[in-house]
């Protein structure tokens, strides 16, 4: 009887672990695609769609918060990517995680990053922070885990 109870408890623990892991996305590079690691949320086909996503500002300094709104109430996740414009292409530079109190950022390939796969709907705003180390230049902030990847342009300026 004790043995059976222990086995049932182990099954429950294993099942709970599977459920918890299924709700996270781990960003780990495994190859390259469009100049970015294959396991990243970078999408070279992401488009600027002002009817889908709007930023509250056109310029921001490192460390500042940018609020993203979704006029069409687009369903999205909490992960965004910050990509730098270089010529005719966009280079994936940072992962941005939205949050109402403490938005965070990470470098691509940071193996310690596990991103909850949370669905968000409504008009927002979703708050993201510009990385402290981001050099000035032209960037775009794009949805990182949405069905449709859309972007807004932002100029990062000196603080």
C-alpha positions as CSV (number, residue, x, y, z in Angstrom):
1,X,0.0,0.0,0.0
2,X,2.8,2.5,0.9
3,X,4.6,1.5,-2.3
4,X,1.6,2.2,-4.4
5,X,1.0,5.6,-2.7
6,X,4.6,6.6,-3.4
7,X,4.3,5.6,-7.0
8,X,1.1,7.6,-7.4
9,X,2.9,10.6,-5.8
10,X,5.8,10.2,-8.2
11,X,3.4,10.2,-11.1
12,X,1.7,13.3,-9.9
13,X,5.0,15.1,-9.4
14,X,6.2,14.1,-12.9
15,X,2.9,15.3,-14.4
16,X,3.2,18.6,-12.5
17,X,6.7,19.0,-13.8
18,X,5.6,18.4,-17.4
19,X,2.8,20.9,-17.1
20,X,5.2,23.5,-15.6
21,X,7.8,23.0,-18.3
22,X,5.2,23.1,-21.1
23,X,4.3,26.6,-20.1
24,X,7.8,28.0,-20.7
25,X,9.9,28.8,-23.7
26,X,13.6,28.5,-23.3
27,X,15.6,30.6,-25.7
28,X,18.7,28.6,-26.6
29,X,20.6,29.1,-30.0
30,X,21.0,26.0,-32.0
31,X,21.9,27.2,-35.5
32,X,21.5,30.3,-37.7
33,X,18.6,31.8,-39.6
34,X,18.6,35.3,-41.1
35,X,21.7,36.1,-39.1
36,X,20.1,35.1,-35.8
37,X,20.2,31.8,-33.8
38,X,17.5,29.4,-35.1
39,X,15.8,29.0,-31.7
40,X,15.2,32.7,-31.3
41,X,12.0,34.7,-31.8
42,X,13.6,36.7,-34.7
43,X,11.3,36.8,-37.7
44,X,12.8,38.5,-40.8
45,X,9.3,38.7,-42.3
46,X,7.9,40.7,-39.4
47,X,6.2,43.9,-40.7
48,X,5.3,47.4,-39.5
49,X,1.6,47.4,-38.9
50,X,0.4,50.6,-37.1
51,X,-3.1,49.2,-37.0
52,X,-1.8,46.3,-35.0
53,X,0.9,47.7,-32.7
54,X,1.8,51.3,-31.7
55,X,4.5,52.7,-29.4
56,X,3.9,55.6,-27.1
57,X,7.1,57.3,-28.3
58,X,9.4,57.4,-31.3
59,X,12.6,57.8,-29.3
60,X,13.9,56.3,-26.0
61,X,17.1,56.3,-24.1
62,X,18.6,53.1,-22.6
63,X,16.8,52.2,-19.4
64,X,13.6,54.0,-20.4
65,X,10.2,52.3,-20.6
66,X,8.3,52.1,-23.9
67,X,4.6,51.3,-23.8
68,X,3.1,49.2,-26.7
69,X,-0.6,49.4,-27.5
70,X,-2.6,47.1,-29.7
71,X,-5.6,49.0,-31.2
72,X,-7.0,45.7,-32.7
73,X,-6.6,43.9,-29.4
74,X,-4.1,41.5,-30.9
75,X,-3.3,38.3,-29.0
76,X,0.3,38.1,-28.2
77,X,2.8,36.9,-25.5
78,X,5.0,38.8,-23.1
79,X,8.2,38.3,-25.2
80,X,9.4,41.0,-27.7
81,X,12.6,41.3,-29.7
82,X,14.7,44.4,-30.2
83,X,16.4,44.4,-33.6
84,X,18.9,47.0,-34.9
85,X,18.7,48.3,-38.5
86,X,21.8,47.7,-40.5
87,X,21.5,48.7,-44.1
88,X,18.5,46.8,-45.6
89,X,18.2,44.2,-42.8
90,X,17.4,43.9,-39.1
91,X,19.8,42.3,-36.6
92,X,18.3,40.6,-33.6
93,X,20.0,42.1,-30.5
94,X,17.9,41.7,-27.3
95,X,14.9,39.8,-25.8
96,X,12.5,42.2,-24.1
97,X,10.0,40.8,-21.5
98,X,7.0,43.0,-20.8
99,X,5.8,43.6,-17.3
100,X,3.7,46.2,-15.5
101,X,6.0,46.6,-12.6
102,X,9.4,45.4,-13.7
103,X,10.0,44.8,-17.5
104,X,13.3,43.0,-18.2
105,X,15.7,42.3,-21.0
106,X,18.2,39.6,-21.9
107,X,20.8,39.0,-24.6
108,X,20.1,36.3,-27.2
109,X,21.6,33.0,-26.3
110,X,21.4,33.6,-22.6
111,X,20.7,30.0,-21.5
112,X,19.4,31.1,-18.1
113,X,16.3,32.6,-19.7
114,X,13.1,30.7,-19.5
115,X,10.1,32.7,-20.8
116,X,6.6,31.8,-19.7
117,X,4.3,31.1,-22.6
118,X,1.6,33.5,-21.5
119,X,-1.2,34.7,-23.8
120,X,-2.1,38.3,-23.5
121,X,-5.1,40.0,-25.2
122,X,-6.5,43.5,-25.2
123,X,-5.3,46.9,-26.1
124,X,-2.4,47.0,-23.6
125,X,-0.2,48.8,-22.9
126,X,2.6,46.3,-22.6
127,X,5.6,47.9,-21.0
128,X,9.2,47.0,-22.2
129,X,12.5,48.5,-21.2
130,X,15.2,49.6,-23.5
131,X,18.4,47.7,-22.5
132,X,21.0,49.7,-20.5
133,X,23.7,48.7,-23.0
134,X,21.9,49.4,-26.3
135,X,23.9,51.8,-28.4
136,X,22.1,54.7,-30.2
137,X,20.6,53.8,-33.5
138,X,17.5,52.8,-35.4
139,X,15.7,49.7,-34.0
140,X,12.4,48.0,-34.2
141,X,10.5,46.3,-31.4
142,X,8.7,43.2,-32.6
143,X,6.3,40.7,-31.1
144,X,8.4,37.6,-30.3
145,X,5.7,35.0,-29.6
146,X,2.6,35.9,-31.4
147,X,0.8,34.3,-34.4
148,X,1.6,37.4,-36.4
149,X,4.9,39.2,-35.9
150,X,4.4,42.9,-36.0
151,X,6.9,45.7,-35.3
152,X,7.2,49.4,-34.4
153,X,10.2,51.5,-35.2
154,X,12.1,53.2,-32.3
155,X,15.2,55.4,-32.3
156,X,17.5,54.8,-29.3
157,X,19.2,58.0,-28.3
158,X,21.9,59.0,-25.8
159,X,20.6,59.3,-22.2
